[in-house]
Amino acid sequence: MKWFFTLASAVVLLDQITKKLAVMFLRERGSIILIPDWLKLTYAENRGIAFGLEFAPQLVMILIVSAISLLVVLYVLRSSNRSTLFLLPFSLIFAGGIGNLIDRITVGWVIDFIHLDLYQGFVMGSWVSLWPIFNVADSAITIGACILVFMHNRIFPEPEPSADSNVR
C-alpha cells in the first residue's frame, strides 16, 4: 500500500506544481504554442467535470469527488490484491481525483492548461473544439481508467473452476 500512496502523492504533487506554473505563466498570457496546429498550453478555469459539463454546484461536485476518492481507497484497502497492475490504475484515478479536488476546494474550479488542438471548426453548422483543455490530474484519471478497461482480464482474472464443480 505504501507504493499506492507514494505514486498517488507524486501525481498530486506534479499536478499541483504544473497548475501553479499555469497560473503564473498562462493566466495573463493566454496560450503558448508548443507544436503549431497541434499542441499548446492554454489557461482555462473548468467549473464542471469532463468536457466542462456543469451539472451541479461546486459543493455538490466536491462531495461527489470526495466520495468517489474515498470509495477508491476503501476498495483498494479491502482488496487482498497488491500487484502493481492492480494498484497502478486505482492509484492514478485516486490521485487525479485528489488533484482536482484540491483545486475545487482552494480556488472554486479546476485549473486546466494542456490543449490538444486536434480540430476546431464547424460541424453541422456549430463551432466545436473536439478536445477539451485538460491537466495532469485528468490525464491520470484517464490513463488509470484505460488501464482498467484494457487490462481488465489480467487485473481481475476469473477464478479457475474447482474440480468438484459441476459447472462446465
JOFEN-V681911 format. One line per field, one symbol per residue. ss: DSSP state (H for helix, E for strand, - for the rest). A space follows every 10 residues. Layout:
# JOFEN-V681911
ss = ???
This chain:
# JOFEN-V681911
ss = -HHHHHHHHH HHHHHHHHHH HHHHHH---- EEEEE---EE EEEEEE---H HH-----HHH HHHHHHHHHH HHHHHHHH-- ---HHHHHHH HHHHHHHHHH HHHHHH---E EEEEEE---E EEE--EEEE- ---E-HHHHH HHHHHHHHHH -HHHH----- --------
